[in-house]
Amino acid sequence: MLPRAFTEEQVMFRDAYRKFLSSEIVPHMESWREAGIVDREAFRKAGERGFLMVWPDEKYGGMGDPDFRFEQVIIEETAYAR
């Protein structure tokens, strides 16, 4: 495995995203799979919490942080979600 080094902010981001997945996404995953579509409300809630558009500038609604490790956190935690 490659060495992994995350900032304190990224560790907090991971914890917040993991909690978001657990409360807002995982309970609905099976029904969304059956429907073949994710409810728009899930995207709205993710956006409100800053989990969408991490790298674009704040003027475009993002965090303005080009550090890919935030995206890495999202990818990893989404893959682990059940």
Secondary structure, DSSP 8 states (H G I E B T S, - for coil): -------HHHHHHHHHHHHHIIIIIGGGHHHHHHHTS--HHHHHHHHHTT-S-SSS-GGGTS-----THHHHHHHHHHHH--
